[in-house]
Amino acid sequence: MDKNLLKNISYNTISNFLSLILGFILNIVIARNLQPKQMGEYSYTIWLISFLSIVILLGIPNTFTKYISQFHNEKHKIRFLSYFLVRVVLLAFIFISFGVFVYFVIFPQNFIFLVFVILGYTIVSLNGVFRSFISGIEDFKTITINTFVTLFLQLMLVIIFLKKEPTSGRMLEIYLISLFVSTILFFISLKKELKEVFGTTEEMFLEKYEKKKIREYLVFISVLIIINMIVWERSEIFFIKIFSTSEELAFYSIAFTLGYLPNKILTFGNVLLPKMSKFYAEKDFSKISIYYKQLTELVALLIIPIYVFMFIFVSDIVRMLYGESYIQVSSILKIIVFAGIISGIATIGSAFIQAVEKVDISFKIGVFITVVNILFDFLLIPKYKSIGAAYANSISQILGCFLGTRYILYSFKFDFPFLKIIKFLVISYILCKITKLYFSSFSLVGMFILFFVYILLFSILNYKEIVKNINFVYKS
C-alpha cells in the first residue's frame, strides 16, 4: 500500500473518529435536552433537508471525486468537468426550489420551517460540491480538520444556547450556523486548487468517449443515489411521519444514528474510490483484487467486535446515554445492528463497483431492493411503527449487500474472507456473553472500562490477523 493511501486512510479514520465521538456526544446532548417529541420534529426537518439536498446533488459528488482523481494531471479536463457538473447542480437547485415553493403554496406550512428547509438544502448542496472536490484531490487532511471544527462548534453552541431554549427551532439554527462555517472553511481550503484549475490557459475539452462515460456514470450514480435514499438512508422517517408519532420518529432516528456510527468511523470505501479508480485506469485488476480481500477483512476485524458488544449490552447503553424515556430505542437498535455489520463489510465492494464503472449492476440490484424496501415499509410501519421501520430497512440492506457481493465474487473471481468473518463473530459473541454473566449493572465509566478490556481480549485472541493487516498497510 503506497504512503499516500496510508495517509488518506489515517486521515479518514481520524475524521470518522471525530464524527463518531463528537457526533455521538452531540446526539446525546440534543436528545436529552429536546426529549422525544421535539427530537422527532428536529429529526424530521434534518431528514427533509438532507433528502432535498441529495436530490439536488444526486450523483455529482461521486462523479466529481472519481473523475477529478482520474484526471488529476490534466487541469483543463477538470475545468471542463467542473463547469458541466456545476451547471447540472444549478438546474437541479432551481427545479427543487420551484417544487418546494409550489408544495408550500398548496399545503401551507409554518414560514420559519420553510426558511429552515430552503437555507438548509442550499448550504448542504454547496458543502457537498466542495467536499467532493477535496476528496477527488485526496486532501483528506482538510476534511478531517473541517469535521473537528464544525462538530466542536456545534457542540459548544448546543451547550450554550440549547439549555436556555430547548426547542427544535433553536437546534435547527445551531445546525445551519455550523454547516455554513463548514462550507466557508472548505471554500478557503480550495482557493489555491481552484485558481490552478480555472486559471489554466489550456483549452478545456474532453474526448467524445470521455464525455459519454461521464454522462453515463452520472446518470447511473444519480439513480443509485435515489435508491440509496430509499434503502440505505432513513427513508422510513417519511412513512413514520405519516403513520405514527413524533416520539416513534425520534426513537427510530436515534437507533439508526447509533447503529451506523461504527460504520462511519471504521469503514473507508470513500478513500478507496479514487485509489481504485486509478488502478482501473491502469487496468491493474490484480492489485484491486488484493485490496478488496485484505481491506474487507480489515473492516470486519474493526467493526464486528463493536457491533457484537452493542447487541449484547444494548439496553444498558441506551439507558445510560439517553435515559429511560428513550428505552424503546434498544429494541430498534438490536435489529439495525445486523444490517450495520453486513453493510459495513460490503463498503469495500461498493467502492470497487463504482471504480470499475459497473454501476449498471448496482442499478439493477438497487431497483429490486428499492421495491422490496417500499413494500416492507407499507406492510410493517403502519402496524409495528418504528420496529417495523427497522425490519424494513435492515432486510433491504442485507439483501442488497448479499446480491452485490455475490456479483463481485462470481464475475471477478475475487476471494472473500468468509472464515475470518465467522471467526471474529464467534470470538466476539463468546467474550460478550461471558462478560454479561459476571456483570449485571454498570455505570458509564464502568461500561467504558468493560469495553476496553473486551477489545483488549479480542485483540489478543486475534493477534495474528492484526499483525497481518498492519503489515499489509505498511508494505508497498
Number of C-alpha atoms within 10 A of each C-alpha: 13 10 12 11 16 16 15 19 21 17 20 25 20 21 22 25 20 21 22 20 14 19 22 15 15 20 18 17 18 23 24 17 19 20 19 21 19 21 26 26 21 24 20 21 19 17 19 18 20 19 18 22 25 22 19 25 24 25 22 26 23 25 24 26 23 27 22 26 23 22 16 15 10 14 22 21 22 25 21 17 21 20 12 12 20 15 11 15 20 13 12 17 20 12 12 18 17 11 12 15 14 12 12 13 10 8 8 11 11 8 10 9 12 16 10 18 22 17 13 25 25 17 20 22 24 19 21 18 22 20 24 20 27 24 25 27 19 22 18 23 18 18 23 20 17 21 21 20 16 21 22 18 18 22 22 13 18 22 14 11 13 21 14 11 14 19 19 22 18 15 21 19 14 19 21 19 16 19 20 18 16 24 21 16 19 22 16 9 16 17 11 10 14 17 10 13 19 17 12 13 10 13 11 16 14 14 9 8 9 13 14 12 13 18 15 15 21 21 18 21 25 23 19 22 23 20 22 20 19 22 26 19 18 21 20 27 25 16 19 24 17 12 15 18 16 21 21 22 28 27 26 31 23 24 25 22 17 21 23 20 19 22 21 18 20 23 26 22 24 18 23 23 25 27 22 26 24 20 18 18 12 9 12 12 16 11 13 19 16 14 18 23 16 19 23 23 22 24 22 24 24 20 21 26 24 17 25 25 19 22 21 16 17 20 18 19 20 24 16 14 18 19 15 12 14 21 19 18 26 23 19 24 27 22 23 29 26 18 23 24 23 20 24 24 27 22 22 26 22 21 21 25 21 23 22 18 18 13 23 18 16 23 18 11 20 27 18 15 23 22 15 17 27 19 12 18 23 16 14 18 23 16 12 14 21 30 22 23 29 27 21 25 27 23 19 24 25 18 19 24 21 15 15 18 20 11 17 18 13 10 9 10 10 16 14 17 15 9 10 16 18 13 13 21 17 14 17 22 19 12 17 21 14 10 16 13 8 8 11 9 9 13 11 12 9 12 17 12 12 16 18 12 13 19 17 12 15 18 15 11 14 16 11 11 15 16 11 12 16 12 12 16 18 11 11 9
